[in-house]
Amino acid sequence: MSAIPNQTRSAVFRRFLRFGLLAWGGPVAQIAMLRRELVDREHWISSERFNRTLAVYQALPGPEAHELCVYFGYLARGRIGGFLAGLGFMLPGLVLMLLLSWVYVSIGLDSPLFLAMFAGTQAAVLALIVRAVHRIGSYAITDRWLLCVALVSLAAAVLGAGFVIILGVGGVIYLLVARGFRAVALVLLLVATVSLAAQAALSTGPAQLTPRAQTDSTEGTQSGAAPASELLASGLRAGLLTFGGAYTAIPILQEDAVVDGGWMTNQTFLDGVALSGILPAPLIIFSTFVGYVAGGPLGALAMTAGVFAPAFLFTLVGHRQLERIVEHRAAHALLDGITAGVVGLIAAATLLLGPVAIRGAGGAAIFALALISLYVWRSGIAVAAVVIGAGGLGVVLFGVVGVAG
C-alpha cells in the first residue's frame, strides 16, 4: 500500500537535499537509506515495487541511487519534483567535490594529517557498504534460488566476468524457476557457473585502484584547457554507458582523460576517484574532479551535466514506460533475479575494495568499530557521525600515533 505525501516542491528539494548530506558510503548505503526512510518508515511504495524499480534502474545506465531520488521526486510532484529531488541529492557532493578539486589543483592534498584522516574514512566507508549489503540482501534474497543466483554472481564478478552477462543470466534463471522450469533453471545455473568461471580465468580481472597514499608515483597534475563542449560530450558518453553502477564509468572516463585527451596523468585520475569515496555523493561524482582538472570550473560543470543528464532523463521523460515495466507481472521474476545478481555484484565490489580501504591493524580496528556502531546505532545521524568519527580516529592512529600499515 502506497502513501505518497502531498508536499510542496521546496519541501521535496529540502528532503532530498538532506538525503544528499547523509549519502555516505556509495550507492549501496544510499539505496539502503532511501529504502529505510521512504519505504520501510513512510510507505511511499511497497517493498516489492521498490525491489523491481531498483532492478529496472540497475539495467539502465547511470547511478541507481540518484535515479531512485528522481523517481521518488516524480511520484511526489511530477517532473519538476523529480528534477528538484535529483538536484537536491547530488548538490552536496557536487559542491564538496568542486571545493576539493580547487584545493587539489591550487594547493595540493599531500598533508600527512589529511592522508591519515582519509585512511580512517575509507575504513568506515567500507563498513557502510558491508552493512548496506546485508540490509539490501535481506530484502532481495527471499528463497534458495535467489541465494544461488547471488552467490554465482558474486563468484563470477570476483573472477572478472562482465556484469551484463551476470545480470542477464540471473534474471533468466529466476524467470525459468517462476514459470515452473526448475530443471532447466538448474542446468543453466550449473552451465553459467562453469562458463563464467572459464571466461573469467581468461581475462585479466577487474582493475585495482590504489589511493595516492599507497603509490610511489611522482606524476603531477597536468591541468589542461579542454573545451567545455568536449567535456560535456565525454560526460554524456560515460553517463550513457555506465551500466551496472558507477564503477563501470572509471575505465570510460580514464580513457578520455588520460589516454585520448591527455588532460591528466593516471595518478591524478586515481586521486579523483579516491576523493569521491569520502564524499556524501554518488561515486560517479569523481567526474566533476576530472572536468575541473581538464577545464576548470566550467569544465567541471559541463562534465557533471553530461554524466548526470541520462539519470534525470530516463525518469523525467520515460516514467510511464518504466512504471509499465515495474507493474508487468511477467517481468517480476526476471527483475527479482536481476536484483539478486546485483546483490552479488555489490558484495564482490566490497571484497575487492577491502584491501584498499583497510590499512593495517589501525584500519581494521576502525572498520570493526564502525561496523558495530552501524548495527547498534539506529539514529538518522549515525552515518555522518561514524564517517566523521572514523576520520578523527584515522588522524589519531595514522597521523599522531603513527600505527604501522
HELIX and SHEET records of a PDB file:
HELIX    1   1 ARG A    9  LEU A   21  1                                  13    
HELIX    2   2 GLY A   26  LEU A   34  1                                   9    
HELIX    3   3 ARG A   35  ARG A   41  3                                   7    
HELIX    4   4 SER A   47  ALA A   59  1                                  13    
HELIX    5   5 GLU A   64  SER A  106  1                                  43    
HELIX    6   6 PRO A  112  ALA A  140  1                                  29    
HELIX    7   7 ARG A  144  LEU A  159  1                                  16    
HELIX    8   8 PHE A  163  ALA A  178  1                                  16    
HELIX    9   9 ARG A  182  LEU A  202  1                                  21    
HELIX   10  10 ARG A  212  GLN A  214  5                                   3    
HELIX   11  11 ALA A  228  LEU A  241  1                                  14    
HELIX   12  12 ALA A  246  THR A  248  5                                   3    
HELIX   13  13 ALA A  249  GLN A  254  1                                   6    
HELIX   14  14 GLU A  255  ASP A  260  3                                   6    
HELIX   15  15 ASN A  266  SER A  276  1                                  11    
HELIX   16  16 LEU A  283  ILE A  285  5                                   3    
HELIX   17  17 PHE A  286  GLU A  327  1                                  42    
HELIX   18  18 ARG A  329  ALA A  357  1                                  29    
HELIX   19  19 GLY A  360  VAL A  376  1                                  17    
HELIX   20  20 ALA A  382  GLY A  394  1                                  13    
HELIX   21  21 VAL A  395  VAL A  400  3                                   6    
END                                                                             
